[in-house]
Amino acid sequence: MGRLSERFIKIWLAIPRWFGKFLLSAITIYVFWTYFINGLKNIFTVDTKALVVSLVVSGMIIFLYNKAKKAESE
């Protein structure tokens, strides 16, 4: 493994697990939202409304996931 990839792995592993899942799901929701609403041409333009929607939905998904995990462990 190269130095750059080792550095990226160390940085990624230092991020808390819940934040990594939140970030990945927010990006995924944003891409799908933009693709289905605005089309493929506008997928790389940052729309603040779509970004806020994706962050809120991602937050709700992570909240429900953590709540289910906590109830499962009890």
C-alpha positions as CSV (number, residue, x, y, z in Angstrom):
1,M,0.0,0.0,0.0
2,G,1.3,3.4,-0.8
3,R,1.8,6.3,1.6
4,L,-1.1,8.2,0.3
5,S,-3.5,5.3,0.7
6,E,-2.2,4.6,4.2
7,R,-2.8,8.2,5.2
8,F,-6.4,8.1,3.8
9,I,-7.1,4.9,5.7
10,K,-5.8,6.4,9.0
11,I,-7.9,9.5,8.5
12,W,-11.0,7.4,7.6
13,L,-10.6,5.2,10.6
14,A,-10.2,8.2,12.9
15,I,-13.7,9.4,11.9
16,P,-16.4,8.0,14.3
17,R,-18.5,5.3,12.7
18,W,-21.8,7.1,13.0
19,F,-20.4,10.2,11.2
20,G,-19.0,8.1,8.4
21,K,-22.3,6.4,7.8
22,F,-24.1,9.8,8.0
23,L,-21.7,11.3,5.5
24,L,-22.0,8.4,3.0
25,S,-25.8,8.2,3.3
26,A,-26.1,12.0,2.9
27,I,-24.0,11.9,-0.3
28,T,-26.0,9.0,-1.7
29,I,-29.3,10.7,-0.9
30,Y,-28.1,13.9,-2.5
31,V,-27.0,12.2,-5.7
32,F,-30.2,10.2,-6.0
33,W,-32.3,13.3,-5.2
34,T,-30.5,15.4,-7.8
35,Y,-30.7,12.6,-10.4
36,F,-34.4,12.0,-10.0
37,I,-35.5,15.6,-9.6
38,N,-33.1,17.7,-11.8
39,G,-31.8,15.1,-14.2
40,L,-28.4,13.9,-15.0
41,K,-27.2,17.2,-16.4
42,N,-27.4,19.0,-13.1
43,I,-26.0,16.3,-10.9
44,F,-22.7,18.1,-10.2
45,T,-24.2,21.5,-9.4
46,V,-24.7,22.1,-5.7
47,D,-28.3,23.0,-4.9
48,T,-28.6,24.1,-1.3
49,K,-32.2,22.9,-1.0
50,A,-31.3,19.4,-2.1
51,L,-28.3,19.4,0.1
52,V,-30.3,20.4,3.2
53,V,-33.0,17.7,2.4
54,S,-30.3,15.1,2.0
55,L,-28.7,16.0,5.3
56,V,-32.0,16.0,7.1
57,V,-33.0,12.6,5.7
58,S,-29.6,11.2,6.4
59,G,-29.8,12.4,10.0
60,M,-33.2,10.7,10.4
61,I,-31.9,7.5,9.0
62,I,-28.9,7.5,11.3
63,F,-31.1,8.4,14.3
64,L,-33.4,5.5,13.6
65,Y,-30.5,3.1,12.9
66,N,-28.9,4.0,16.3
67,K,-32.2,3.7,18.1
68,A,-32.8,0.2,16.6
69,K,-29.3,-0.9,17.5
70,K,-29.7,0.3,21.1
71,A,-33.1,-1.5,21.4
72,E,-31.5,-4.7,19.9
73,S,-28.6,-4.7,22.4
74,E,-31.0,-4.4,25.4
